[in-house]
């Protein structure tokens, strides 16, 4: 519920206030939580559909890499979903609300090398970076972002 309320949509502030009031009274379940969770599940479905529509798989070096976009999902869940759909050893999930990339990789693959080359940082199996597209159109921004990541991945991982 809390991650969903960070979505910054029109209802987040009032739902957060309702949840805060309820939790401050010691109640952590019930209609408020169920209402927020139902909205989250609806949002999750829409975001997973967007991942399915934007996912692209490519190779760099010996690695199969997948990149996909959605407005907002929990990053580990999104990368797991991408991994299950593609079998990629490096998964990149980009949130279009702020263009932050969340990179995960299989054991023994250092994803932070790619993230660092794009101005980010992190750990070998969990890293990230942010790029700001100049295009205002979502489709063009996704294409631009994907092309930058593909190019950089080939530069740093083809060795």
SEZAKE-345044 format. One record per residue (C-alpha): x, y negated, z. Coordinates in steps of 0.05 Angstrom, whole numbers, plus 5000, padded with zeros to 4 digits. Example, Ala and Ser with C-alpha at 12.3 -4.5 7.8 and 13.67 -1.06 7.14 Angstrom:
! residues 2
524650905156;527350215143;
//
This chain:
! residues 159
500050005000;505549515018;509449634954;503149524914;501648884951;508348614928;505348624858;503747884862;496947964831;490947514848;488347974903;494948134938;494747554989;487747705014;488848465015;495448355053;491847915104;486448445113;491548995122;495648575171;489648425214;487649165215;494749405231;495548875286;489549205319;493049875316;488850155259;493050445203;487650825164;480650685141;476950285088;482049735079;487750225066;483250655022;481250044981;488449824971;490650534955;485050594903;487549954870;494650214873;492650864839;489250484783;495450044775;499850664777;495950984719;496650354677;504050304692;505351044675;501650944610;506250354595;512350784609;509651304561;508650764508;515550444516;520151024531;526151084486;531551614488;538551534460;545451814468;551851474491;558051894500;555952564526;549852284560;542452294543;539551634567;532251424572;529650724582;522450534596;518549924618;512549784663;510049184703;511349484771;512450174800;516750444856;523450544822;525151244846;518251484826;518851154758;525851444745;523452134766;517652074718;522451874662;527152454679;521352954677;518752684610;525552664575;530753084611;535452484606;541452504652;541151744660;534251424671;533050674667;526550374691;525449634678;520149234713;517348714665;515048274722;522248064737;526248454685;530248834738;532949504715;533350094763;538350614740;538751324766;543251884743;544452624754;549752844804;556752734777;554752164730;556551464753;550851004731;554050414765;559050354708;553450174661;550049714711;556549354727;557749234652;550948884650;552348444711;549448904764;552049384816;550249974859;552250684875;554051244827;547051554825;543050914839;544650244810;541449654776;541949004738;537448444712;537248134643;532747554625;529747614555;529046964518;522947184478;516147034508;512847614473;512948264514;514148724454;519948294429;522848244500;522649004507;526149104440;531448584458;532648894526;533149604498;538049384444;542549044495;542549654540;543850134483;549549724456;552849654525;551850394541;555450584476;561050104494;562250364564;560251094559;563051284491;570051504510;
//
